[in-house]
Amino acid sequence: MPGIFQNRVALFTGASSGIGEALARELASQGAMVSLAARRTDRLTNMATSIVQAGGQALALSCDVTRDGEPENAVRATIARFGRLDIVVANAGFGVSGPLERIVLDDFRRQFETNVFGVLRTIYASLGELKRTRGVLVLIGSVNSYLAIPGLSAYSMSKFAVRALAEAIELEMRSSGVAVTLVCPGFIESELRSVNNRGELTRAPDPIPQWIVMPRASAARRIARAIARRQREVVLTNHGKAAVFLTRHAPWFVRAILKIGSSIIKRFLGSYG
């Protein structure tokens, strides 16, 4: 039986792990032809091979979203291989952690170069083709785009910016037929919390209790449904939904909880970054 994304072409940045990898596999299983873009091409090659062996179509592409021209190259290669582009998932990102007095301006610049300007490079590279196909632009934000917590000022700033961008261009893009879907995950199974402030993967243990971490396959299925419905926003995990609701409707309560729990947050953040 043809999948819901049959004959659709999707490009993913940050496709070598976490949400990017899981979502690419999910859309491929539902019939999409997928372009996998990231810096770690060895992982992408293995991933593309496994998708092809399962009966799908996949292309592995080297792409660093912090470098001018590389997202454009990924888009051109995708169209050359598959003939069109219907879905773009701007997923590449990482998190800088640490209190303001411990991090420096270069940490903020590095954070924004990937999480904000990398998203913008991806959008500018793909927007013309998405207009042609009346496709879907997916921006991976975070619950931290609503809730800024101590020790994550740089990361929260970057995700607030992504949410603002999504809300602004969602209205701009309507007349051209492009849907914009903002994804705001809570704690999802990924390598994000094992990446240091320089964007390098470490072997640090995940500081978040596993009972509140959503499996990435479950997250991918929910995001896929939102893409298929051309949904404006999807918030993932129950704790994420609760955090967003309380931030919107009871910010005083959230602030009180953060104040009480700041020492716990500092202990979590002290184990990585």
ZANUDREN-419493 format. One record per residue (C-alpha): residue number from 1; residue in one letter; y, z, x. Coordinates in nm, 2 decimals. Each point is the difference from the previous one (the first is absolute). Example, Ala and Ser with C-alpha at 12.3 -4.5 7.8 and 13.67 -1.06 7.14 Angstrom:
2
atom num->1&residuo->a&py->-0.45&pz->0.78&px->1.23
atom num->2&residuo->s&py->0.34&pz->-0.07&px->0.14
//
This chain:
273
atom num->1&residuo->m&py->0.00&pz->0.00&px->0.00
atom num->2&residuo->p&py->0.34&pz->-0.10&px->0.15
atom num->3&residuo->g&py->0.21&pz->0.30&px->0.10
atom num->4&residuo->i&py->0.35&pz->0.08&px->-0.14
atom num->5&residuo->f&py->0.15&pz->-0.13&px->0.33
atom num->6&residuo->q&py->-0.20&pz->-0.31&px->0.02
atom num->7&residuo->n&py->0.18&pz->-0.28&px->0.18
atom num->8&residuo->r&py->0.29&pz->0.23&px->0.09
atom num->9&residuo->v&py->0.11&pz->0.03&px->0.36
atom num->10&residuo->a&py->0.11&pz->0.34&px->0.13
atom num->11&residuo->l&py->0.16&pz->0.10&px->0.33
atom num->12&residuo->f&py->-0.02&pz->0.36&px->0.12
atom num->13&residuo->t&py->0.20&pz->0.15&px->0.29
atom num->14&residuo->g&py->-0.15&pz->0.31&px->0.16
atom num->15&residuo->a&py->-0.34&pz->-0.12&px->-0.12
atom num->16&residuo->s&py->-0.21&pz->0.15&px->0.28
atom num->17&residuo->s&py->-0.05&pz->0.34&px->-0.16
atom num->18&residuo->g&py->0.08&pz->0.23&px->-0.29
atom num->19&residuo->i&py->0.15&pz->-0.13&px->-0.32
atom num->20&residuo->g&py->0.06&pz->-0.35&px->0.15
atom num->21&residuo->e&py->-0.37&pz->-0.04&px->0.09
atom num->22&residuo->a&py->-0.14&pz->0.15&px->-0.32
atom num->23&residuo->l&py->0.24&pz->-0.21&px->-0.22
atom num->24&residuo->a&py->-0.08&pz->-0.32&px->0.18
atom num->25&residuo->r&py->-0.37&pz->0.06&px->-0.04
atom num->26&residuo->e&py->0.05&pz->0.08&px->-0.37
atom num->27&residuo->l&py->0.20&pz->-0.31&px->-0.07
atom num->28&residuo->a&py->-0.25&pz->-0.21&px->0.20
atom num->29&residuo->s&py->-0.29&pz->0.14&px->-0.21
atom num->30&residuo->q&py->0.19&pz->-0.11&px->-0.31
atom num->31&residuo->g&py->0.04&pz->-0.36&px->0.12
atom num->32&residuo->a&py->0.32&pz->0.00&px->0.21
atom num->33&residuo->m&py->0.03&pz->-0.20&px->0.32
atom num->34&residuo->v&py->0.14&pz->0.26&px->0.24
atom num->35&residuo->s&py->0.21&pz->-0.02&px->0.32
atom num->36&residuo->l&py->-0.03&pz->0.31&px->0.21
atom num->37&residuo->a&py->0.30&pz->0.07&px->0.22
atom num->38&residuo->a&py->0.04&pz->0.28&px->0.25
atom num->39&residuo->r&py->0.02&pz->0.08&px->0.37
atom num->40&residuo->r&py->-0.36&pz->0.10&px->0.05
atom num->41&residuo->t&py->-0.17&pz->-0.34&px->-0.02
atom num->42&residuo->d&py->-0.34&pz->0.12&px->0.11
atom num->43&residuo->r&py->-0.02&pz->0.20&px->-0.32
atom num->44&residuo->l&py->0.13&pz->-0.28&px->-0.21
atom num->45&residuo->t&py->-0.25&pz->-0.25&px->0.14
atom num->46&residuo->n&py->-0.29&pz->0.24&px->-0.09
atom num->47&residuo->m&py->0.15&pz->0.06&px->-0.34
atom num->48&residuo->a&py->0.04&pz->-0.38&px->-0.07
atom num->49&residuo->t&py->-0.35&pz->-0.06&px->0.11
atom num->50&residuo->s&py->-0.14&pz->0.26&px->-0.24
atom num->51&residuo->i&py->0.20&pz->-0.14&px->-0.29
atom num->52&residuo->v&py->-0.12&pz->-0.36&px->0.07
atom num->53&residuo->q&py->-0.36&pz->0.13&px->0.03
atom num->54&residuo->a&py->0.05&pz->0.16&px->-0.35
atom num->55&residuo->g&py->0.09&pz->-0.34&px->-0.14
atom num->56&residuo->g&py->0.38&pz->0.02&px->0.03
atom num->57&residuo->q&py->0.27&pz->-0.18&px->0.20
atom num->58&residuo->a&py->0.20&pz->0.18&px->0.26
atom num->59&residuo->l&py->0.23&pz->-0.08&px->0.29
atom num->60&residuo->a&py->0.09&pz->0.24&px->0.28
atom num->61&residuo->l&py->0.35&pz->-0.02&px->0.14
atom num->62&residuo->s&py->0.18&pz->0.18&px->0.28
atom num->63&residuo->c&py->0.33&pz->0.13&px->-0.13
atom num->64&residuo->d&py->0.24&pz->0.27&px->0.11
atom num->65&residuo->v&py->0.26&pz->0.05&px->-0.28
atom num->66&residuo->t&py->0.25&pz->0.14&px->0.25
atom num->67&residuo->r&py->0.03&pz->-0.33&px->0.17
atom num->68&residuo->d&py->0.22&pz->-0.28&px->-0.13
atom num->69&residuo->g&py->-0.20&pz->-0.31&px->-0.10
atom num->70&residuo->e&py->-0.34&pz->0.15&px->-0.02
atom num->71&residuo->p&py->-0.01&pz->0.05&px->-0.38
atom num->72&residuo->e&py->0.12&pz->-0.36&px->-0.03
atom num->73&residuo->n&py->-0.28&pz->-0.11&px->0.22
atom num->74&residuo->a&py->-0.25&pz->0.19&px->-0.22
atom num->75&residuo->v&py->0.14&pz->-0.16&px->-0.31
atom num->76&residuo->r&py->-0.02&pz->-0.35&px->0.15
atom num->77&residuo->a&py->-0.36&pz->0.06&px->0.12
atom num->78&residuo->t&py->-0.10&pz->0.13&px->-0.35
atom num->79&residuo->i&py->0.14&pz->-0.31&px->-0.18
atom num->80&residuo->a&py->-0.15&pz->-0.23&px->0.26
atom num->81&residuo->r&py->-0.34&pz->0.15&px->-0.06
atom num->82&residuo->f&py->0.00&pz->0.07&px->-0.38
atom num->83&residuo->g&py->0.28&pz->-0.23&px->-0.13
atom num->84&residuo->r&py->0.21&pz->0.26&px->-0.18
atom num->85&residuo->l&py->0.10&pz->0.37&px->-0.01
atom num->86&residuo->d&py->-0.01&pz->0.21&px->-0.32
atom num->87&residuo->i&py->0.00&pz->0.36&px->0.11
atom num->88&residuo->v&py->0.17&pz->0.17&px->0.30
atom num->89&residuo->v&py->-0.08&pz->0.36&px->0.08
atom num->90&residuo->a&py->0.26&pz->0.15&px->0.24
atom num->91&residuo->n&py->-0.22&pz->0.29&px->0.11
atom num->92&residuo->a&py->0.06&pz->0.04&px->0.38
atom num->93&residuo->g&py->0.14&pz->0.34&px->0.08
atom num->94&residuo->f&py->-0.04&pz->0.34&px->0.17
atom num->95&residuo->g&py->0.15&pz->0.34&px->-0.02
atom num->96&residuo->v&py->0.23&pz->0.18&px->0.25
atom num->97&residuo->s&py->-0.03&pz->0.38&px->-0.04
atom num->98&residuo->g&py->0.18&pz->0.30&px->0.14
atom num->99&residuo->p&py->0.30&pz->0.21&px->-0.07
atom num->100&residuo->l&py->0.34&pz->-0.16&px->0.06
atom num->101&residuo->e&py->0.07&pz->0.19&px->0.32
atom num->102&residuo->r&py->-0.33&pz->-0.12&px->0.15
atom num->103&residuo->i&py->0.03&pz->-0.37&px->-0.08
atom num->104&residuo->v&py->0.27&pz->-0.23&px->0.13
atom num->105&residuo->l&py->0.19&pz->-0.31&px->-0.10
atom num->106&residuo->d&py->-0.26&pz->-0.23&px->0.15
atom num->107&residuo->d&py->-0.26&pz->0.15&px->-0.23
atom num->108&residuo->f&py->0.21&pz->-0.08&px->-0.30
atom num->109&residuo->r&py->0.06&pz->-0.36&px->0.13
atom num->110&residuo->r&py->-0.37&pz->-0.05&px->0.06
atom num->111&residuo->q&py->-0.08&pz->0.13&px->-0.35
atom num->112&residuo->f&py->0.25&pz->-0.23&px->-0.17
atom num->113&residuo->e&py->-0.10&pz->-0.30&px->0.21
atom num->114&residuo->t&py->-0.35&pz->0.01&px->-0.14
atom num->115&residuo->n&py->0.03&pz->0.16&px->-0.34
atom num->116&residuo->v&py->0.33&pz->-0.16&px->-0.12
atom num->117&residuo->f&py->0.09&pz->-0.30&px->0.22
atom num->118&residuo->g&py->-0.37&pz->-0.10&px->0.02
atom num->119&residuo->v&py->-0.01&pz->-0.01&px->-0.38
atom num->120&residuo->l&py->0.32&pz->-0.21&px->-0.01
atom num->121&residuo->r&py->-0.14&pz->-0.24&px->0.26
atom num->122&residuo->t&py->-0.31&pz->-0.04&px->-0.22
atom num->123&residuo->i&py->0.21&pz->-0.06&px->-0.31
atom num->124&residuo->y&py->0.23&pz->-0.26&px->0.15
atom num->125&residuo->a&py->-0.30&pz->-0.18&px->0.16
atom num->126&residuo->s&py->-0.19&pz->-0.03&px->-0.33
atom num->127&residuo->l&py->0.26&pz->0.00&px->-0.28
atom num->128&residuo->g&py->0.04&pz->-0.38&px->-0.02
atom num->129&residuo->e&py->-0.37&pz->-0.05&px->-0.06
atom num->130&residuo->l&py->-0.03&pz->0.29&px->-0.24
atom num->131&residuo->k&py->0.28&pz->-0.16&px->-0.21
atom num->132&residuo->r&py->-0.19&pz->-0.33&px->0.00
atom num->133&residuo->t&py->-0.32&pz->0.17&px->-0.13
atom num->134&residuo->r&py->0.18&pz->0.26&px->-0.21
atom num->135&residuo->g&py->-0.20&pz->0.25&px->0.19
atom num->136&residuo->v&py->-0.01&pz->0.38&px->0.07
atom num->137&residuo->l&py->0.17&pz->0.19&px->0.28
atom num->138&residuo->v&py->-0.16&pz->0.34&px->0.06
atom num->139&residuo->l&py->0.19&pz->0.26&px->0.20
atom num->140&residuo->i&py->-0.19&pz->0.30&px->0.12
atom num->141&residuo->g&py->0.22&pz->0.30&px->-0.03
atom num->142&residuo->s&py->-0.10&pz->0.37&px->-0.03
atom num->143&residuo->v&py->0.04&pz->0.31&px->-0.21
atom num->144&residuo->n&py->0.23&pz->0.10&px->0.28
atom num->145&residuo->s&py->0.24&pz->-0.27&px->-0.13
atom num->146&residuo->y&py->0.07&pz->0.26&px->-0.27
atom num->147&residuo->l&py->-0.08&pz->0.32&px->0.18
atom num->148&residuo->a&py->0.16&pz->0.07&px->0.34
atom num->149&residuo->i&py->-0.17&pz->0.29&px->0.17
atom num->150&residuo->p&py->0.09&pz->0.19&px->0.32
atom num->151&residuo->g&py->-0.14&pz->-0.16&px->0.31
atom num->152&residuo->l&py->-0.02&pz->-0.35&px->-0.15
atom num->153&residuo->s&py->0.37&pz->-0.10&px->-0.01
atom num->154&residuo->a&py->-0.05&pz->-0.33&px->0.18
atom num->155&residuo->y&py->-0.30&pz->-0.10&px->-0.20
atom num->156&residuo->s&py->0.16&pz->0.11&px->-0.33
atom num->157&residuo->m&py->0.32&pz->-0.19&px->0.08
atom num->158&residuo->s&py->-0.19&pz->-0.32&px->0.06
atom num->159&residuo->k&py->-0.20&pz->0.03&px->-0.32
atom num->160&residuo->f&py->0.31&pz->0.09&px->-0.21
atom num->161&residuo->a&py->0.14&pz->-0.32&px->0.14
atom num->162&residuo->v&py->-0.31&pz->-0.20&px->-0.10
atom num->163&residuo->r&py->0.02&pz->0.14&px->-0.36
atom num->164&residuo->a&py->0.37&pz->-0.09&px->-0.02
atom num->165&residuo->l&py->-0.07&pz->-0.35&px->0.12
atom num->166&residuo->a&py->-0.28&pz->-0.04&px->-0.25
atom num->167&residuo->e&py->0.21&pz->0.12&px->-0.29
atom num->168&residuo->a&py->0.29&pz->-0.23&px->0.09
atom num->169&residuo->i&py->-0.20&pz->-0.32&px->0.06
atom num->170&residuo->e&py->-0.23&pz->0.05&px->-0.29
atom num->171&residuo->l&py->0.29&pz->-0.07&px->-0.23
atom num->172&residuo->e&py->0.13&pz->-0.28&px->0.23
atom num->173&residuo->m&py->-0.34&pz->-0.18&px->0.01
atom num->174&residuo->r&py->-0.07&pz->-0.01&px->-0.37
atom num->175&residuo->s&py->0.19&pz->-0.32&px->-0.06
atom num->176&residuo->s&py->-0.20&pz->-0.18&px->0.27
atom num->177&residuo->g&py->-0.33&pz->0.12&px->-0.14
atom num->178&residuo->v&py->-0.10&pz->0.23&px->0.29
atom num->179&residuo->a&py->-0.14&pz->0.34&px->-0.10
atom num->180&residuo->v&py->0.07&pz->0.29&px->0.23
atom num->181&residuo->t&py->-0.25&pz->0.29&px->0.00
atom num->182&residuo->l&py->0.08&pz->0.32&px->0.18
atom num->183&residuo->v&py->-0.30&pz->0.22&px->0.10
atom num->184&residuo->c&py->0.07&pz->0.37&px->0.06
atom num->185&residuo->p&py->-0.32&pz->0.16&px->0.14
atom num->186&residuo->g&py->-0.05&pz->0.37&px->0.05
atom num->187&residuo->f&py->-0.27&pz->0.10&px->0.24
atom num->188&residuo->i&py->-0.24&pz->-0.29&px->0.05
atom num->189&residuo->e&py->-0.29&pz->-0.04&px->0.24
atom num->190&residuo->s&py->0.16&pz->-0.18&px->0.30
atom num->191&residuo->e&py->0.09&pz->0.02&px->0.37
atom num->192&residuo->l&py->0.36&pz->0.07&px->-0.08
atom num->193&residuo->r&py->-0.02&pz->0.37&px->0.08
atom num->194&residuo->s&py->-0.18&pz->-0.08&px->0.32
atom num->195&residuo->v&py->0.28&pz->-0.21&px->0.14
atom num->196&residuo->n&py->0.26&pz->0.15&px->0.23
atom num->197&residuo->n&py->0.38&pz->-0.05&px->0.00
atom num->198&residuo->r&py->-0.04&pz->-0.30&px->0.22
atom num->199&residuo->g&py->-0.23&pz->-0.18&px->-0.25
atom num->200&residuo->e&py->-0.31&pz->0.06&px->0.22
atom num->201&residuo->l&py->-0.33&pz->0.10&px->-0.15
atom num->202&residuo->t&py->-0.12&pz->0.34&px->0.12
atom num->203&residuo->r&py->-0.32&pz->0.20&px->-0.07
atom num->204&residuo->a&py->0.19&pz->0.29&px->-0.16
atom num->205&residuo->p&py->-0.18&pz->0.15&px->-0.30
atom num->206&residuo->d&py->0.15&pz->-0.06&px->-0.34
atom num->207&residuo->p&py->0.21&pz->0.31&px->-0.09
atom num->208&residuo->i&py->-0.03&pz->-0.07&px->-0.37
atom num->209&residuo->p&py->-0.29&pz->0.17&px->-0.19
atom num->210&residuo->q&py->-0.25&pz->-0.27&px->-0.10
atom num->211&residuo->w&py->-0.03&pz->0.12&px->-0.35
atom num->212&residuo->i&py->0.34&pz->-0.14&px->-0.08
atom num->213&residuo->v&py->-0.04&pz->-0.33&px->0.19
atom num->214&residuo->m&py->-0.08&pz->-0.30&px->-0.22
atom num->215&residuo->p&py->-0.26&pz->-0.24&px->0.13
atom num->216&residuo->r&py->0.17&pz->-0.32&px->0.11
atom num->217&residuo->a&py->-0.24&pz->-0.21&px->-0.21
atom num->218&residuo->s&py->0.11&pz->0.18&px->-0.31
atom num->219&residuo->a&py->0.36&pz->-0.05&px->0.09
atom num->220&residuo->a&py->-0.06&pz->-0.37&px->0.06
atom num->221&residuo->r&py->-0.15&pz->-0.05&px->-0.35
atom num->222&residuo->r&py->0.30&pz->0.17&px->-0.16
atom num->223&residuo->i&py->0.25&pz->-0.21&px->0.20
atom num->224&residuo->a&py->-0.20&pz->-0.32&px->-0.08
atom num->225&residuo->r&py->0.04&pz->0.08&px->-0.37
atom num->226&residuo->a&py->0.37&pz->0.05&px->0.04
atom num->227&residuo->i&py->0.03&pz->-0.33&px->0.18
atom num->228&residuo->a&py->-0.20&pz->-0.19&px->-0.27
atom num->229&residuo->r&py->0.23&pz->0.15&px->-0.26
atom num->230&residuo->r&py->0.32&pz->-0.07&px->0.20
atom num->231&residuo->q&py->0.08&pz->0.36&px->-0.04
atom num->232&residuo->r&py->0.34&pz->0.13&px->0.13
atom num->233&residuo->e&py->-0.13&pz->0.32&px->0.16
atom num->234&residuo->v&py->-0.32&pz->0.19&px->0.05
atom num->235&residuo->v&py->-0.02&pz->0.36&px->0.13
atom num->236&residuo->l&py->-0.34&pz->0.10&px->0.14
atom num->237&residuo->t&py->-0.18&pz->0.33&px->-0.01
atom num->238&residuo->n&py->0.05&pz->0.28&px->-0.25
atom num->239&residuo->h&py->0.19&pz->0.21&px->0.25
atom num->240&residuo->g&py->0.22&pz->-0.30&px->0.07
atom num->241&residuo->k&py->0.07&pz->-0.05&px->-0.37
atom num->242&residuo->a&py->0.08&pz->0.37&px->-0.04
atom num->243&residuo->a&py->0.23&pz->-0.01&px->0.30
atom num->244&residuo->v&py->0.20&pz->-0.30&px->-0.13
atom num->245&residuo->f&py->0.02&pz->0.15&px->-0.35
atom num->246&residuo->l&py->0.13&pz->0.34&px->0.13
atom num->247&residuo->t&py->0.24&pz->-0.17&px->0.24
atom num->248&residuo->r&py->0.15&pz->-0.20&px->-0.29
atom num->249&residuo->h&py->0.01&pz->0.27&px->-0.26
atom num->250&residuo->a&py->0.00&pz->0.34&px->0.18
atom num->251&residuo->p&py->0.14&pz->-0.05&px->0.35
atom num->252&residuo->w&py->0.10&pz->0.37&px->0.01
atom num->253&residuo->f&py->-0.37&pz->0.09&px->-0.03
atom num->254&residuo->v&py->-0.10&pz->-0.24&px->0.27
atom num->255&residuo->r&py->0.26&pz->0.14&px->0.24
atom num->256&residuo->a&py->-0.12&pz->0.35&px->-0.06
atom num->257&residuo->i&py->-0.36&pz->-0.10&px->0.07
atom num->258&residuo->l&py->0.10&pz->-0.18&px->0.32
atom num->259&residuo->k&py->0.20&pz->0.30&px->0.11
atom num->260&residuo->i&py->-0.29&pz->0.24&px->-0.06
atom num->261&residuo->g&py->-0.25&pz->-0.24&px->0.16
atom num->262&residuo->s&py->0.21&pz->-0.11&px->0.30
atom num->263&residuo->s&py->-0.21&pz->0.20&px->0.25
atom num->264&residuo->i&py->-0.32&pz->-0.16&px->-0.13
atom num->265&residuo->i&py->0.15&pz->-0.35&px->0.03
atom num->266&residuo->k&py->0.11&pz->0.08&px->0.36
atom num->267&residuo->r&py->-0.36&pz->0.10&px->0.09
atom num->268&residuo->f&py->-0.13&pz->-0.34&px->-0.15
atom num->269&residuo->l&py->0.27&pz->-0.20&px->0.19
atom num->270&residuo->g&py->-0.06&pz->0.19&px->0.32
atom num->271&residuo->s&py->-0.35&pz->-0.15&px->0.04
atom num->272&residuo->y&py->0.12&pz->-0.36&px->0.03
atom num->273&residuo->g&py->0.31&pz->-0.21&px->0.08
//
